[in-house]
Amino acid sequence: MLITQGPEVNIPPEAIRAAIQVGQYFLGGCLVLGLGSPLFRWILRRFFEPAPVVPPAQLSPDATARLERIEQAVEAVAIEVERIAEAQRFSAKLLAEQQKRSLAIPPPQTPA
């Protein structure tokens, strides 16, 4: 093998340091992109994707019957509360009318 020497080239040391620095930046960017983007995608998937929907477990017939009874009891209580509220509104209305009548009727005058 024959090795020949070319013409003498004078490269300033600042240019060599700048070329090395550019190479270091390039390799650093490649590492950041190569390692950072999969990590970033994993973080996004882990924290921002909705949880998978799991179908609800089937209830036993006893539990279903019990829930139906509870539902009927809650509806019955709601109806009773509505009745109580209606009775309270009615009695408040009667009291208000009675107060209006007592204020509208002048007291009887006694002869002097």
ChimeraX commands (.cxc) that place a marker at each C-alpha (Angstrom):
marker #1 position 0.00,0.00,0.00 radius 0.5
marker #1 position 1.24,3.40,-0.98 radius 0.5
marker #1 position 0.65,6.42,1.23 radius 0.5
marker #1 position 1.09,9.79,-0.32 radius 0.5
marker #1 position 1.18,13.06,1.45 radius 0.5
marker #1 position -0.91,15.86,0.09 radius 0.5
marker #1 position -0.23,19.56,0.17 radius 0.5
marker #1 position 0.27,21.16,3.51 radius 0.5
marker #1 position -3.04,22.64,4.79 radius 0.5
marker #1 position -3.10,25.11,7.60 radius 0.5
marker #1 position -6.40,24.94,9.55 radius 0.5
marker #1 position -6.73,27.40,12.40 radius 0.5
marker #1 position -7.28,25.76,15.84 radius 0.5
marker #1 position -10.53,27.74,16.35 radius 0.5
marker #1 position -11.99,26.11,13.23 radius 0.5
marker #1 position -11.03,22.65,14.49 radius 0.5
marker #1 position -12.60,23.37,17.88 radius 0.5
marker #1 position -15.74,24.71,16.18 radius 0.5
marker #1 position -16.00,21.57,14.00 radius 0.5
marker #1 position -15.63,19.34,17.05 radius 0.5
marker #1 position -18.26,21.38,18.89 radius 0.5
marker #1 position -20.69,21.08,15.94 radius 0.5
marker #1 position -20.16,17.31,15.94 radius 0.5
marker #1 position -20.78,17.15,19.68 radius 0.5
marker #1 position -23.99,19.17,19.33 radius 0.5
marker #1 position -25.13,16.93,16.48 radius 0.5
marker #1 position -24.54,13.73,18.48 radius 0.5
marker #1 position -26.17,15.27,21.56 radius 0.5
marker #1 position -29.25,16.22,19.53 radius 0.5
marker #1 position -29.43,12.71,18.09 radius 0.5
marker #1 position -29.30,11.25,21.60 radius 0.5
marker #1 position -31.96,13.64,22.88 radius 0.5
marker #1 position -34.29,12.83,19.99 radius 0.5
marker #1 position -33.54,9.12,20.09 radius 0.5
marker #1 position -34.12,8.75,23.82 radius 0.5
marker #1 position -36.38,11.72,24.55 radius 0.5
marker #1 position -39.16,11.18,22.03 radius 0.5
marker #1 position -40.02,7.61,23.14 radius 0.5
marker #1 position -39.89,8.76,26.76 radius 0.5
marker #1 position -42.10,11.75,25.97 radius 0.5
marker #1 position -44.63,9.54,24.13 radius 0.5
marker #1 position -44.67,7.10,27.06 radius 0.5
marker #1 position -45.37,9.95,29.50 radius 0.5
marker #1 position -48.18,11.27,27.30 radius 0.5
marker #1 position -49.73,7.81,26.98 radius 0.5
marker #1 position -49.34,7.05,30.68 radius 0.5
marker #1 position -50.87,10.24,32.06 radius 0.5
marker #1 position -53.19,11.62,29.39 radius 0.5
marker #1 position -54.88,8.67,27.71 radius 0.5
marker #1 position -58.22,7.63,29.16 radius 0.5
marker #1 position -58.30,4.44,31.12 radius 0.5
marker #1 position -59.63,1.43,29.26 radius 0.5
marker #1 position -63.31,0.83,29.79 radius 0.5
marker #1 position -63.89,-2.29,31.83 radius 0.5
marker #1 position -67.35,-3.82,31.51 radius 0.5
marker #1 position -69.24,-3.83,34.79 radius 0.5
marker #1 position -69.37,-7.06,36.71 radius 0.5
marker #1 position -72.64,-8.93,36.58 radius 0.5
marker #1 position -74.65,-8.66,39.77 radius 0.5
marker #1 position -76.16,-11.67,41.39 radius 0.5
marker #1 position -79.97,-11.99,41.26 radius 0.5
marker #1 position -80.14,-11.32,45.01 radius 0.5
marker #1 position -78.20,-8.08,44.63 radius 0.5
marker #1 position -80.36,-7.01,41.69 radius 0.5
marker #1 position -83.55,-7.63,43.68 radius 0.5
marker #1 position -82.15,-5.74,46.64 radius 0.5
marker #1 position -81.22,-2.76,44.47 radius 0.5
marker #1 position -84.74,-2.72,43.01 radius 0.5
marker #1 position -86.23,-2.66,46.52 radius 0.5
marker #1 position -83.91,0.18,47.51 radius 0.5
marker #1 position -84.92,2.09,44.38 radius 0.5
marker #1 position -88.62,1.65,45.20 radius 0.5
marker #1 position -88.01,2.80,48.78 radius 0.5
marker #1 position -86.17,5.91,47.61 radius 0.5
marker #1 position -89.00,6.74,45.20 radius 0.5
marker #1 position -91.57,6.29,48.00 radius 0.5
marker #1 position -89.59,8.61,50.28 radius 0.5
marker #1 position -89.35,11.19,47.49 radius 0.5
marker #1 position -93.14,11.11,47.01 radius 0.5
marker #1 position -93.72,11.55,50.74 radius 0.5
marker #1 position -91.28,14.46,50.92 radius 0.5
marker #1 position -93.10,16.12,48.01 radius 0.5
marker #1 position -96.42,15.69,49.84 radius 0.5
marker #1 position -94.98,17.21,53.01 radius 0.5
marker #1 position -93.61,20.16,51.03 radius 0.5
marker #1 position -96.99,20.71,49.35 radius 0.5
marker #1 position -98.77,20.64,52.73 radius 0.5
marker #1 position -96.25,23.14,54.11 radius 0.5
marker #1 position -96.80,25.48,51.15 radius 0.5
marker #1 position -100.57,25.20,51.61 radius 0.5
marker #1 position -100.42,25.98,55.34 radius 0.5
marker #1 position -98.07,28.92,54.72 radius 0.5
marker #1 position -100.52,30.26,52.14 radius 0.5
marker #1 position -103.42,29.95,54.61 radius 0.5
marker #1 position -101.44,31.75,57.31 radius 0.5
marker #1 position -100.55,34.57,54.91 radius 0.5
marker #1 position -104.21,34.99,53.88 radius 0.5
marker #1 position -105.31,34.98,57.52 radius 0.5
marker #1 position -102.80,37.71,58.35 radius 0.5
marker #1 position -104.01,39.82,55.39 radius 0.5
marker #1 position -107.63,39.48,56.55 radius 0.5
marker #1 position -106.79,40.38,60.14 radius 0.5
marker #1 position -104.95,43.50,58.96 radius 0.5
marker #1 position -107.72,44.51,56.55 radius 0.5
marker #1 position -110.58,44.32,59.08 radius 0.5
marker #1 position -110.65,47.42,61.24 radius 0.5
marker #1 position -111.08,46.79,64.95 radius 0.5
marker #1 position -114.62,47.41,66.28 radius 0.5
marker #1 position -115.07,50.85,67.81 radius 0.5
marker #1 position -116.57,51.14,71.24 radius 0.5
marker #1 position -119.18,53.86,71.86 radius 0.5
marker #1 position -117.98,56.62,74.09 radius 0.5
marker link #1:1,2 radius 0.2
marker link #1:2,3 radius 0.2
marker link #1:3,4 radius 0.2
marker link #1:4,5 radius 0.2
marker link #1:5,6 radius 0.2
marker link #1:6,7 radius 0.2
marker link #1:7,8 radius 0.2
marker link #1:8,9 radius 0.2
marker link #1:9,10 radius 0.2
marker link #1:10,11 radius 0.2
marker link #1:11,12 radius 0.2
marker link #1:12,13 radius 0.2
marker link #1:13,14 radius 0.2
marker link #1:14,15 radius 0.2
marker link #1:15,16 radius 0.2
marker link #1:16,17 radius 0.2
marker link #1:17,18 radius 0.2
marker link #1:18,19 radius 0.2
marker link #1:19,20 radius 0.2
marker link #1:20,21 radius 0.2
marker link #1:21,22 radius 0.2
marker link #1:22,23 radius 0.2
marker link #1:23,24 radius 0.2
marker link #1:24,25 radius 0.2
marker link #1:25,26 radius 0.2
marker link #1:26,27 radius 0.2
marker link #1:27,28 radius 0.2
marker link #1:28,29 radius 0.2
marker link #1:29,30 radius 0.2
marker link #1:30,31 radius 0.2
marker link #1:31,32 radius 0.2
marker link #1:32,33 radius 0.2
marker link #1:33,34 radius 0.2
marker link #1:34,35 radius 0.2
marker link #1:35,36 radius 0.2
marker link #1:36,37 radius 0.2
marker link #1:37,38 radius 0.2
marker link #1:38,39 radius 0.2
marker link #1:39,40 radius 0.2
marker link #1:40,41 radius 0.2
marker link #1:41,42 radius 0.2
marker link #1:42,43 radius 0.2
marker link #1:43,44 radius 0.2
marker link #1:44,45 radius 0.2
marker link #1:45,46 radius 0.2
marker link #1:46,47 radius 0.2
marker link #1:47,48 radius 0.2
marker link #1:48,49 radius 0.2
marker link #1:49,50 radius 0.2
marker link #1:50,51 radius 0.2
marker link #1:51,52 radius 0.2
marker link #1:52,53 radius 0.2
marker link #1:53,54 radius 0.2
marker link #1:54,55 radius 0.2
marker link #1:55,56 radius 0.2
marker link #1:56,57 radius 0.2
marker link #1:57,58 radius 0.2
marker link #1:58,59 radius 0.2
marker link #1:59,60 radius 0.2
marker link #1:60,61 radius 0.2
marker link #1:61,62 radius 0.2
marker link #1:62,63 radius 0.2
marker link #1:63,64 radius 0.2
marker link #1:64,65 radius 0.2
marker link #1:65,66 radius 0.2
marker link #1:66,67 radius 0.2
marker link #1:67,68 radius 0.2
marker link #1:68,69 radius 0.2
marker link #1:69,70 radius 0.2
marker link #1:70,71 radius 0.2
marker link #1:71,72 radius 0.2
marker link #1:72,73 radius 0.2
marker link #1:73,74 radius 0.2
marker link #1:74,75 radius 0.2
marker link #1:75,76 radius 0.2
marker link #1:76,77 radius 0.2
marker link #1:77,78 radius 0.2
marker link #1:78,79 radius 0.2
marker link #1:79,80 radius 0.2
marker link #1:80,81 radius 0.2
marker link #1:81,82 radius 0.2
marker link #1:82,83 radius 0.2
marker link #1:83,84 radius 0.2
marker link #1:84,85 radius 0.2
marker link #1:85,86 radius 0.2
marker link #1:86,87 radius 0.2
marker link #1:87,88 radius 0.2
marker link #1:88,89 radius 0.2
marker link #1:89,90 radius 0.2
marker link #1:90,91 radius 0.2
marker link #1:91,92 radius 0.2
marker link #1:92,93 radius 0.2
marker link #1:93,94 radius 0.2
marker link #1:94,95 radius 0.2
marker link #1:95,96 radius 0.2
marker link #1:96,97 radius 0.2
marker link #1:97,98 radius 0.2
marker link #1:98,99 radius 0.2
marker link #1:99,100 radius 0.2
marker link #1:100,101 radius 0.2
marker link #1:101,102 radius 0.2
marker link #1:102,103 radius 0.2
marker link #1:103,104 radius 0.2
marker link #1:104,105 radius 0.2
marker link #1:105,106 radius 0.2
marker link #1:106,107 radius 0.2
marker link #1:107,108 radius 0.2
marker link #1:108,109 radius 0.2
marker link #1:109,110 radius 0.2
marker link #1:110,111 radius 0.2
marker link #1:111,112 radius 0.2
view
